[in-house]
Amino acid sequence: MRFPPRIARISALSALSLSLLVGGPAAYAQATADSAPKVSAPAAVAPAEIGDICESKLPAEAHETLDLIEQGGPYPYPQDGTVFQNREGILPDQDEGYYHEYTVETPGSDDRGAKRIVTGEEDEEDYFTEDHYESFDLVDYTC
């Protein structure tokens, strides 16, 4: 019976034994480092920072939305008041149900548009986004 040719491989254990005999632990460490594939880690993406916006600088439509939130509705869209998932991870991590979203009307838009107010559970913890959750500004009620 004929056996197919085999490719000679040195297992990690064999390489360790051989390197300890020939060059010691340092030689083994260098040999394994040289043979390891070079893999670079993906660049870390820094989370977007939350800015601030003075309440007085908000568009009039955002003020209307904040007034509706204060009154408890009624809201113009069925999605208003629903839980905001924070999938983008820009807002501080909180338990599910902590944040709620509300539409800010966009003049001339055929749909809800990109502007929203997202509220947290804390008093005056309101965030404004005009780019559909790509960035947020915390509403500053002191200016």
Secondary structure as GFF3:
##gff-version 3
##sequence-region A 1 143
A	DSSP	alpha_helix	12	22	.	.	.	ID=ss1
A	DSSP	alpha_helix	24	35	.	.	.	ID=ss2
A	DSSP	beta_strand	51	54	.	.	.	ID=ss3
A	DSSP	three_ten_helix	55	57	.	.	.	ID=ss4
A	DSSP	alpha_helix	60	71	.	.	.	ID=ss5
A	DSSP	beta_strand	82	83	.	.	.	ID=ss6
A	DSSP	beta_strand	100	103	.	.	.	ID=ss7
A	DSSP	beta_strand	116	119	.	.	.	ID=ss8
A	DSSP	beta_strand	126	129	.	.	.	ID=ss9
A	DSSP	beta_strand	137	140	.	.	.	ID=ss10
###
